[in-house]
Amino acid sequence: MKRVWRWIGLLVVVAGCLFWLLQPKNDANIAELVHSTKAPAGSVSTKVIPQTDLPPEGTRSLFDHIIAQNDGLPYPYDKLVKLIQDQNPNGEMPINILIPDGRSLLKGLADYKHPRSLIAADFEQKNKAGGLGLRPRGQLFMGFVENAREIEVLSYNEAAGRFEFQLVQNYCAGCVPRIVYAQRAICTTCHQGAGPIFPQRPWNETNAQPDTAEAIRIARGGAEKYLSLPISNVLASPDRFDQLTDEGNFINVTQRIWLDGCGLNGNECRRTLLKLALLYRDSPGSFDPEQPLAKQLQKLQAVNYPKQGIAVPESDIFNRDPLGERRGFKGWWHKLTSRDIKLGEGAMNNEDLDAFDRLPKLQARLDPLSQRPPKQTLSANDIDGVYGVAALFSSSDIDQLSEAVNYQPSAYLAKVDALPNEVFVAKPVSRVALMRALLGQGTNYCCLSTKEMSPPQASGVPPLKVKKHAILKDFEDHCFACHRGNPSKRLNFMGGADEDAVLASIKDKSEIRDALDWERYTGTEKANKLMPPRDSIQYEELIDAGKSGQDALKRMREAVPSLFGF
């Protein structure tokens, strides 16, 4: 009998080994995937919404607008989180998650002591007299890995009708951060729908699972927070984060339906789509998807709808349980067949592809690099574009529109019929543009104009290395963090391609002398104009530096000509 059990045990071990050996492995090489990326066929949407790294001219990301309008990028990270929180009318924290053992390009730099921090905006502001409120729900996501000194930002570009992939590089104490646009082809190897992605439930790799949260807490010496975010979380947080990524992902699908589903000359199709979207948004419960107007939309879509349909990209990746992978037979086999990743291995930034490729591969089903089939493929008979366009409007938008039609839903149809044909030409569908067309006056919006913004910067462009003009080293240490690379043109007065240009720009700004004259203005009504700002890390460093800090102030002040040349 013992021999029988011995044979059974041996068979179990052999079966287990065969199971793991036969598991599909992912041989995807990210460097090859990036270089093999091809632009999709010439549909209307690909012509109207280019997939360039930098945003289309005259447009910028929501993140850029928020940073520009708040005088620059806050540091440290808790101040950036607070900035997003302060935009929320209810003052609530953004949805937040910690992932110590994840699947991003920077996974080799995160661990249980320094987990990757994810936040997502989940609010909409009310419209006020003269303007539309901000609506970043499902349109603004950030991921920060402290050891990589880099924030990955995914935010919507209202004017261009696409999400922008950005990086905040060199984000650390005493550093000069750079806000740049990432190489889109790298990002879309995982973000295959060019929008946000997130794991499926039960989200074992996040701090919403007690075991993961406890491992983070132990690694951080019993702390309850990390980067101002709670170490223990509830499942409602990843659940809501998942919903927001799904909403964001469908915005890109909505753009395709609006453009490709209706076609280059499908103005009447888009007009009908807007009518139905307003009817649905006004009263979802009473909306009839079989009504005659919906049948009319299906007929109009049938004229130009792509024969292969419009795919809804899969934004959900399979749940992964990193702690579970280390337990029992599974953990034994994992240790036997792979090596532990040491902190610091792998990519140091989003462009270090070779280093990322040297990390152990995940199973194909768990790896976001693996091609994912679409959630579904829409046809001309589907009216999902109605729900997509409806979702672009805020509750406050609908309140305003309802008031404008005297709370008569049928009046929406007449109002849309009265809009000029140019509203429905083949260009990205925009909540702001539609509200302006429907209401006219009183629809100013915070986040469209780029006239007061500095030019967007591409990743891969090296930062300024101070060699020629020694005085620039003081400005680099104490001023560049806010005044070089700032999305606000007004505050970007230390920008420039080389040292000569930067120094010339500084000398052209005579106000700098007063802003650095602490001796004269400290304790006066002009004290709030002194630089660096009192709540900045640069100010703290100058104070801590004592006499050497005062000497630096003097050198910088003397580098700028006085208002009068005598």
C-alpha positions as CSV (number, residue, x, y, z in Angstrom):
1,M,0.0,0.0,0.0
2,K,2.9,2.4,0.8
3,R,4.3,1.7,-2.6
4,V,1.0,2.6,-4.2
5,W,0.9,5.9,-2.3
6,R,4.6,6.6,-3.2
7,W,3.7,6.1,-6.9
8,I,0.7,8.3,-6.6
9,G,2.8,11.0,-5.0
10,L,5.4,10.8,-7.7
11,L,2.7,11.0,-10.4
12,V,1.3,14.1,-8.7
13,V,4.7,15.8,-8.7
14,V,5.3,14.8,-12.4
15,A,1.8,16.0,-13.3
16,G,2.5,19.3,-11.5
17,C,5.9,19.7,-13.3
18,L,4.3,19.0,-16.7
19,F,1.5,21.5,-15.9
20,W,4.0,24.3,-15.2
21,L,6.3,23.3,-18.0
22,L,3.4,23.4,-20.5
23,Q,2.1,26.7,-19.2
24,P,2.2,29.2,-22.1
25,K,5.2,31.5,-21.7
26,N,5.4,34.9,-23.0
27,D,8.3,35.4,-25.4
28,A,7.1,39.0,-26.2
29,N,10.1,41.3,-26.5
30,I,9.0,44.8,-25.8
31,A,11.7,46.4,-27.9
32,E,10.6,44.3,-30.9
33,L,7.0,45.1,-30.3
34,V,7.7,48.8,-30.3
35,H,9.6,48.7,-33.5
36,S,7.0,46.5,-35.2
37,T,4.1,48.7,-34.3
38,K,2.4,49.8,-37.5
39,A,-0.1,52.6,-37.9
40,P,-3.6,51.3,-38.6
41,A,-5.2,51.6,-42.0
42,G,-6.3,55.0,-43.2
43,S,-9.7,55.3,-41.5
44,V,-11.3,58.6,-40.9
45,S,-10.3,58.5,-37.2
46,T,-6.6,57.9,-37.9
47,K,-6.6,60.8,-40.3
48,V,-8.4,63.1,-37.9
49,I,-6.7,61.9,-34.6
50,P,-3.0,61.4,-35.3
51,Q,-1.0,59.0,-33.2
52,T,2.1,61.2,-32.9
53,D,4.1,61.4,-29.7
54,L,3.5,65.1,-29.2
55,P,-0.1,66.3,-29.1
56,P,-1.5,67.9,-32.3
57,E,-0.6,71.5,-32.6
58,G,-2.7,73.8,-30.5
59,T,-3.8,71.1,-28.1
60,R,-2.5,69.8,-24.8
61,S,-3.3,67.2,-22.2
62,L,-5.6,67.8,-19.2
63,F,-2.6,67.2,-16.9
64,D,-0.7,70.0,-18.6
65,H,-3.6,72.4,-18.2
66,I,-4.0,71.6,-14.5
67,I,-0.3,72.0,-13.8
68,A,-0.1,75.3,-15.9
69,Q,-3.1,76.8,-14.1
70,N,-1.7,76.0,-10.7
71,D,1.7,77.6,-11.3
72,G,3.7,74.5,-11.9
73,L,4.3,70.9,-10.7
74,P,4.1,70.5,-6.9
75,Y,6.7,68.5,-5.0
76,P,6.7,66.2,-3.1
77,Y,4.2,63.8,-4.3
78,D,1.7,64.3,-1.5
79,K,1.3,67.9,-2.7
80,L,0.5,66.7,-6.2
81,V,-2.1,64.4,-4.7
82,K,-3.5,67.3,-2.8
83,L,-3.6,69.4,-5.9
84,I,-5.9,66.9,-7.6
85,Q,-7.9,66.6,-4.3
86,D,-8.4,70.4,-4.2
87,Q,-10.1,70.3,-7.6
88,N,-12.7,68.0,-6.3
89,P,-15.8,70.0,-5.1
90,N,-16.2,67.6,-2.2
91,G,-12.6,67.7,-1.2
92,E,-12.3,63.9,-1.5
93,M,-9.0,62.2,-2.2
94,P,-8.5,60.8,-5.7
95,I,-9.1,57.0,-6.0
96,N,-5.8,55.5,-4.9
97,I,-4.1,52.1,-5.0
98,L,-0.6,50.8,-4.0
99,I,0.9,47.9,-6.1
100,P,4.3,46.6,-4.8
101,D,4.8,43.8,-7.3
102,G,3.2,44.9,-10.5
103,R,3.5,44.7,-14.3
104,S,4.5,48.2,-15.4
105,L,7.7,49.0,-17.2
106,L,9.1,50.2,-13.9
107,K,8.2,47.1,-12.0
108,G,11.9,46.3,-11.2
109,L,12.1,49.6,-9.2
110,A,9.0,48.9,-7.0
111,D,8.8,46.7,-4.0
112,Y,6.9,46.3,-0.8
113,K,8.8,49.1,0.9
114,H,8.3,51.4,-2.2
115,P,5.2,50.3,-3.9
116,R,3.9,51.9,-7.1
117,S,1.2,54.5,-6.3
118,L,-1.8,54.9,-8.6
119,I,-4.3,57.7,-8.4
120,A,-7.3,58.5,-10.6
121,A,-9.5,61.6,-10.6
122,D,-13.2,60.8,-9.9
123,F,-15.2,64.0,-9.9
124,E,-16.9,66.6,-12.0
125,Q,-17.2,70.2,-11.1
126,K,-20.5,72.1,-11.5
127,N,-20.9,74.6,-14.3
128,K,-20.9,78.2,-13.2
129,A,-22.2,81.4,-14.8
130,G,-19.9,81.9,-17.8
131,G,-18.1,78.6,-17.8
132,L,-18.1,74.8,-17.9
133,G,-16.7,72.9,-14.9
134,L,-13.8,70.5,-15.1
135,R,-14.8,66.9,-15.7
136,P,-11.7,64.6,-15.3
137,R,-13.6,61.5,-14.2
138,G,-12.1,58.6,-16.2
139,Q,-9.8,61.1,-17.9
140,L,-6.8,61.5,-15.5
141,F,-4.6,58.7,-14.2
142,M,-1.1,58.8,-12.6
143,G,1.4,56.1,-11.5
144,F,4.4,57.0,-9.4
145,V,7.4,54.7,-8.6
146,E,9.5,56.6,-6.0
147,N,12.7,54.6,-6.7
148,A,12.4,55.4,-10.4
149,R,11.9,59.1,-9.7
150,E,9.2,59.0,-12.4
151,I,5.5,59.6,-12.7
152,E,3.6,58.1,-15.6
153,V,0.6,60.2,-16.5
154,L,-2.3,59.3,-18.7
155,S,-4.7,62.1,-19.3
156,Y,-7.3,63.1,-21.9
157,N,-6.8,65.8,-24.6
158,E,-10.3,67.3,-25.1
159,A,-9.3,69.2,-28.3
160,A,-7.5,66.3,-29.9
161,G,-10.0,63.5,-28.9
162,R,-7.3,61.2,-27.5
163,F,-5.4,60.3,-24.4
164,E,-1.9,61.6,-24.0
165,F,1.0,59.5,-22.5
166,Q,3.3,61.7,-20.4
167,L,6.2,61.2,-18.0
168,V,7.3,63.4,-15.1
169,Q,11.0,62.5,-15.0
170,N,13.6,63.3,-12.4
171,Y,10.9,63.8,-9.8
172,C,12.9,63.8,-6.5
173,A,14.2,66.0,-3.8
174,G,16.7,68.5,-5.1
175,C,16.1,67.5,-8.7
176,V,14.9,69.4,-11.7
177,P,11.8,67.5,-12.9
178,R,10.9,67.4,-16.6
179,I,7.3,66.9,-17.9
180,V,7.6,65.2,-21.3
181,Y,5.4,63.4,-23.7
182,A,6.4,59.7,-23.9
183,Q,7.0,57.6,-27.0
184,R,3.5,56.5,-27.8
185,A,4.6,53.3,-29.5
186,I,6.1,52.1,-26.2
187,C,3.0,52.9,-24.1
188,T,0.6,51.2,-26.5
189,T,2.4,47.9,-26.3
190,C,0.5,47.4,-23.0
191,H,-2.2,50.1,-23.4
192,Q,-3.4,48.5,-26.6
193,G,-6.5,50.6,-26.9
194,A,-4.4,53.8,-26.4
195,G,-6.3,54.3,-23.1
196,P,-6.1,53.2,-19.4
197,I,-5.9,49.5,-18.3
198,F,-6.3,47.8,-15.0
199,P,-6.4,44.2,-13.6
200,Q,-9.6,42.2,-13.0
201,R,-11.0,41.4,-9.6
202,P,-10.1,40.3,-6.9
203,W,-7.0,42.6,-7.4
204,N,-4.6,40.5,-5.4
205,E,-1.6,42.6,-6.4
206,T,-3.1,45.7,-4.8
207,N,-3.2,46.9,-1.2
208,A,-7.0,46.2,-1.1
209,Q,-6.0,42.6,-0.3
210,P,-5.1,42.3,3.4
211,D,-2.1,40.1,2.8
212,T,-0.6,42.6,0.3
213,A,-1.3,45.6,2.6
214,E,0.2,43.8,5.6
215,A,3.4,43.0,3.6
216,I,3.7,46.7,2.7
217,R,3.1,47.8,6.3
218,I,5.8,45.4,7.6
219,A,8.2,46.5,5.0
220,R,7.6,50.1,6.0
221,G,8.1,49.4,9.7
222,G,4.4,49.5,10.7
223,A,3.5,52.7,8.9
224,E,-0.1,53.4,8.1
225,K,0.5,55.7,5.1
226,Y,2.9,55.9,2.2
227,L,3.2,59.1,0.1
228,S,0.2,60.4,2.0
229,L,-1.9,57.4,0.8
230,P,-3.3,54.7,3.1
231,I,-1.4,51.4,3.2
232,S,-4.6,49.4,3.9
233,N,-7.4,49.9,1.4
234,V,-10.8,48.5,0.7
235,L,-11.9,46.5,-2.3
236,A,-14.2,49.4,-3.3
237,S,-11.0,51.4,-4.4
238,P,-9.7,49.0,-7.1
239,D,-13.3,48.3,-8.1
240,R,-13.9,52.0,-8.7
241,F,-10.4,52.4,-10.4
242,D,-11.4,49.5,-12.7
243,Q,-14.7,51.3,-13.6
244,L,-12.9,54.5,-14.3
245,T,-10.4,52.8,-16.6
246,D,-13.3,51.1,-18.5
247,E,-15.0,54.6,-18.9
248,G,-11.7,56.1,-20.2
249,N,-11.1,53.2,-22.5
250,F,-14.5,53.6,-24.1
251,I,-13.9,57.3,-24.9
252,N,-11.5,56.2,-27.7
253,V,-14.2,53.8,-29.0
254,T,-16.7,56.6,-29.0
255,Q,-14.4,58.7,-31.1
256,R,-14.2,55.8,-33.6
257,I,-17.9,55.4,-33.8
258,W,-18.4,59.2,-34.2
259,L,-15.8,59.3,-37.0
260,D,-15.6,55.8,-38.6
261,G,-19.0,54.6,-37.8
262,C,-20.6,57.6,-39.4
263,G,-18.0,58.2,-42.1
264,L,-16.2,61.2,-43.6
265,N,-19.5,62.8,-44.8
266,G,-21.8,61.3,-42.2
267,N,-22.9,64.6,-40.7
268,E,-26.6,63.5,-40.5
269,C,-25.4,60.3,-38.7
270,R,-23.5,62.3,-36.1
271,R,-26.5,64.7,-35.7
272,T,-28.8,61.7,-35.0
273,L,-26.2,60.2,-32.6
274,L,-26.2,63.4,-30.6
275,K,-30.0,63.5,-30.4
276,L,-30.2,60.0,-29.0
277,A,-27.3,60.7,-26.6
278,L,-29.1,63.7,-25.1
279,L,-32.4,61.8,-24.8
280,Y,-30.5,58.9,-23.1
281,R,-28.6,61.2,-20.8
282,D,-31.7,63.1,-19.8
283,S,-33.6,60.0,-18.7
284,P,-31.6,56.7,-19.0
285,G,-34.5,54.7,-17.4
286,S,-37.1,55.7,-20.0
287,F,-34.7,55.5,-23.0
288,D,-36.0,53.1,-25.6
289,P,-33.2,51.6,-27.7
290,E,-35.8,50.3,-30.2
291,Q,-37.3,53.7,-30.9
292,P,-37.6,55.0,-34.5
293,L,-34.8,57.4,-34.1
294,A,-32.5,54.6,-33.0
295,K,-33.5,52.6,-36.1
296,Q,-32.7,55.7,-38.2
297,L,-29.2,55.8,-36.6
298,Q,-28.7,52.1,-37.5
299,K,-29.5,52.8,-41.2
300,L,-27.2,55.9,-41.3
301,Q,-24.4,53.9,-39.7
302,A,-24.8,51.1,-42.2
303,V,-23.7,53.4,-45.0
304,N,-20.1,53.9,-43.8
305,Y,-19.6,51.6,-40.8
306,P,-16.3,49.6,-41.2
307,K,-17.0,46.1,-42.6
308,Q,-14.8,44.5,-39.9
309,G,-16.7,46.5,-37.2
310,I,-15.3,48.6,-34.5
311,A,-13.4,46.8,-31.8
312,V,-13.8,47.6,-28.1
313,P,-10.2,47.1,-26.8
314,E,-9.8,44.9,-23.7
315,S,-8.7,47.2,-21.0
316,D,-8.8,44.5,-18.3
317,I,-5.8,42.3,-17.7
318,F,-6.0,39.1,-15.7
319,N,-5.7,39.2,-11.9
320,R,-2.3,38.2,-10.6
321,D,-1.5,37.1,-7.1
322,P,2.3,37.7,-6.5
323,L,2.2,36.5,-2.9
324,G,0.2,33.4,-3.8
325,E,2.9,32.6,-6.4
326,R,5.4,32.2,-3.5
327,R,3.3,29.7,-1.5
328,G,3.1,25.9,-1.5
329,F,4.1,23.8,-4.5
330,K,3.5,26.8,-6.8
331,G,6.0,28.8,-4.8
332,W,8.6,26.0,-4.7
333,W,8.3,25.6,-8.5
334,H,8.5,29.4,-9.0
335,K,11.8,29.6,-7.0
336,L,13.2,26.6,-8.9
337,T,12.5,28.0,-12.3
338,S,13.1,31.8,-11.9
339,R,15.3,34.2,-10.0
340,D,14.4,36.9,-7.6
341,I,14.4,40.4,-8.9
342,K,16.6,42.7,-6.9
343,L,15.5,46.2,-6.3
344,G,17.0,48.4,-9.0
345,E,17.1,45.7,-11.7
346,G,15.1,46.4,-14.9
347,A,14.2,49.6,-16.5
348,M,15.1,52.8,-14.7
349,N,12.7,54.7,-17.0
350,N,10.1,54.2,-19.7
351,E,12.7,54.1,-22.5
352,D,15.1,51.5,-21.0
353,L,13.5,48.7,-23.0
354,D,16.5,46.4,-23.1
355,A,16.8,46.4,-19.3
356,F,13.0,45.6,-19.0
357,D,13.4,42.7,-21.5
358,R,16.1,41.1,-19.3
359,L,13.6,40.7,-16.4
360,P,11.9,37.3,-15.9
361,K,8.9,36.9,-18.2
362,L,5.4,36.6,-16.9
363,Q,3.0,33.9,-18.1
364,A,1.5,35.1,-21.4
365,R,-2.0,35.3,-19.9
366,L,-0.8,37.7,-17.2
367,D,1.5,39.8,-19.2
368,P,0.0,43.1,-20.5
369,L,2.4,42.9,-23.5
370,S,0.4,39.9,-24.8
371,Q,-2.1,40.7,-27.5
372,R,-5.6,40.8,-26.0
373,P,-8.6,40.0,-28.1
374,P,-11.3,42.8,-28.0
375,K,-14.0,42.8,-25.4
376,Q,-16.5,42.9,-28.3
377,T,-16.8,44.1,-31.9
378,L,-19.5,46.6,-32.6
379,S,-21.5,46.6,-35.9
380,A,-23.7,49.1,-37.6
381,N,-26.7,47.6,-35.7
382,D,-25.2,48.5,-32.4
383,I,-26.0,52.0,-30.9
384,D,-23.3,51.9,-28.2
385,G,-22.0,55.3,-29.5
386,V,-25.1,56.8,-28.0
387,Y,-24.0,55.8,-24.6
388,G,-20.4,56.9,-25.3
389,V,-21.4,60.4,-26.4
390,A,-23.9,60.7,-23.5
391,A,-21.1,59.8,-21.0
392,L,-19.0,62.8,-22.1
393,F,-21.5,65.2,-20.6
394,S,-21.5,66.1,-16.9
395,S,-24.6,66.1,-14.7
396,S,-24.3,69.9,-14.6
397,D,-24.2,70.0,-18.4
398,I,-27.5,68.1,-18.6
399,D,-29.1,70.4,-15.9
400,Q,-28.1,73.4,-18.0
401,L,-29.4,71.9,-21.3
402,S,-32.6,70.7,-19.7
403,E,-33.3,74.3,-18.4
404,A,-32.5,75.6,-21.9
405,V,-35.3,73.4,-23.4
406,N,-37.7,74.1,-20.6
407,Y,-37.4,70.5,-19.3
408,Q,-39.0,69.1,-22.4
409,P,-36.9,66.2,-23.7
410,S,-38.5,66.3,-27.1
411,A,-37.2,69.9,-27.5
412,Y,-33.6,68.4,-27.6
413,L,-34.4,67.2,-31.1
414,A,-35.4,70.6,-32.4
415,K,-32.4,72.2,-30.8
416,V,-30.0,69.7,-32.4
417,D,-31.8,70.0,-35.7
418,A,-31.2,73.8,-35.6
419,L,-27.4,73.4,-35.2
420,P,-25.4,74.3,-38.3
421,N,-23.9,71.6,-40.4
422,E,-20.3,72.4,-39.5
423,V,-20.9,71.2,-35.9
424,F,-21.1,67.7,-37.3
425,V,-18.2,67.6,-39.8
426,A,-15.6,64.8,-39.3
427,K,-13.6,66.0,-36.3
428,P,-13.3,64.6,-32.8
429,V,-16.4,64.7,-30.7
430,S,-15.9,67.1,-27.8
431,R,-18.1,67.7,-24.8
432,V,-17.0,71.4,-24.7
433,A,-17.6,71.9,-28.5
434,L,-21.1,70.4,-28.3
435,M,-22.0,72.5,-25.2
436,R,-20.8,75.6,-26.9
437,A,-22.9,74.8,-30.0
438,L,-26.0,74.0,-27.9
439,L,-25.8,76.8,-25.5
440,G,-23.7,79.5,-27.1
441,Q,-22.7,82.1,-24.5
442,G,-21.5,81.1,-21.0
443,T,-19.5,78.1,-22.1
444,N,-15.9,79.1,-21.4
445,Y,-13.7,76.2,-20.4
446,C,-10.4,76.1,-18.5
447,C,-8.6,73.5,-20.5
448,L,-8.5,74.2,-24.2
449,S,-6.5,77.3,-25.0
450,T,-2.7,76.8,-25.4
451,K,-1.8,80.4,-26.0
452,E,-0.3,80.9,-22.6
453,M,1.4,77.5,-22.5
454,S,5.1,76.7,-23.3
455,P,5.8,74.3,-26.1
456,P,5.3,70.6,-25.3
457,Q,8.5,68.6,-24.7
458,A,9.2,65.1,-26.1
459,S,10.9,62.4,-24.1
460,G,14.4,61.4,-25.1
461,V,15.6,65.1,-25.4
462,P,18.4,65.4,-22.9
463,P,18.1,68.0,-20.1
464,L,20.3,71.1,-20.0
465,K,23.9,70.3,-18.8
466,V,25.4,73.4,-17.2
467,K,29.1,73.7,-18.4
468,K,29.6,77.1,-20.0
469,H,28.0,79.6,-17.6
470,A,28.7,78.7,-14.0
471,I,26.0,81.1,-12.7
472,L,23.3,78.9,-14.2
473,K,24.2,76.2,-11.7
474,D,22.6,78.3,-8.9
475,F,19.5,78.8,-11.0
476,E,19.4,75.1,-11.8
477,D,19.6,74.2,-8.1
478,H,17.0,76.7,-6.9
479,C,14.8,77.8,-9.8
480,F,14.7,75.4,-12.7
481,A,12.3,73.0,-10.9
482,C,9.5,75.6,-11.4
483,H,10.7,77.8,-14.2
484,R,12.2,75.5,-16.7
485,G,9.8,73.1,-18.5
486,N,6.8,74.7,-16.8
487,P,3.7,74.2,-19.0
488,S,2.8,77.8,-18.3
489,K,4.5,80.1,-20.7
490,R,4.3,82.9,-18.1
491,L,6.4,80.8,-15.6
492,N,8.7,79.1,-18.1
493,F,11.1,82.0,-18.3
494,M,14.2,79.8,-17.8
495,G,13.4,77.7,-20.8
496,G,15.8,77.5,-23.8
497,A,17.6,75.0,-25.9
498,D,21.1,75.8,-24.7
499,E,22.9,77.8,-21.9
500,D,23.2,81.0,-23.9
501,A,19.4,81.0,-24.6
502,V,18.6,80.3,-20.9
503,L,20.9,83.0,-19.6
504,A,19.6,85.5,-22.1
505,S,16.0,84.7,-21.0
506,I,17.0,85.2,-17.3
507,K,18.7,88.5,-18.0
508,D,15.6,89.7,-19.9
509,K,13.5,89.2,-16.8
510,S,14.5,92.1,-14.6
511,E,11.8,91.3,-12.0
512,I,14.0,88.4,-10.9
513,R,16.2,90.9,-8.9
514,D,13.4,91.9,-6.7
515,A,12.1,88.3,-6.3
516,L,15.5,87.3,-4.9
517,D,16.0,90.3,-2.7
518,W,15.2,88.7,0.6
519,E,17.1,91.2,2.6
520,R,15.0,94.1,1.4
521,Y,11.5,92.6,1.2
522,T,11.4,90.0,4.1
523,G,8.7,91.2,6.5
524,T,7.1,93.6,4.0
525,E,3.9,93.4,2.0
526,K,6.0,92.2,-0.9
527,A,7.3,89.2,1.0
528,N,4.9,86.9,-0.8
529,K,6.6,87.8,-4.1
530,L,10.0,86.5,-2.9
531,M,11.4,83.3,-4.6
532,P,11.6,80.4,-4.0
533,P,8.1,80.1,-2.5
534,R,8.0,79.5,1.2
535,D,6.2,76.2,0.8
536,S,8.8,74.8,-1.6
537,I,11.6,72.4,-1.0
538,Q,14.0,74.8,-2.7
539,Y,13.2,77.4,0.0
540,E,13.9,74.9,2.8
541,E,17.2,74.0,1.2
542,L,18.3,77.7,0.9
543,I,17.4,78.3,4.6
544,D,19.3,75.1,5.7
545,A,22.3,76.2,3.6
546,G,22.8,79.3,5.7
547,K,25.5,81.6,4.4
548,S,26.1,79.5,1.2
549,G,22.4,79.9,0.4
550,Q,22.6,83.7,0.9
551,D,25.7,83.8,-1.3
552,A,23.8,81.9,-4.0
553,L,20.9,84.4,-3.8
554,K,23.4,87.3,-4.2
555,R,25.1,85.7,-7.2
556,M,21.7,85.1,-8.9
557,R,20.5,88.6,-8.2
558,E,23.7,90.1,-9.6
559,A,23.4,88.1,-12.8
560,V,20.3,90.0,-13.7
561,P,20.7,93.6,-14.9
562,S,18.9,96.2,-12.8
563,L,15.9,98.0,-14.1
564,F,18.1,101.1,-14.6
565,G,21.4,100.8,-16.3
566,F,23.4,102.9,-13.9
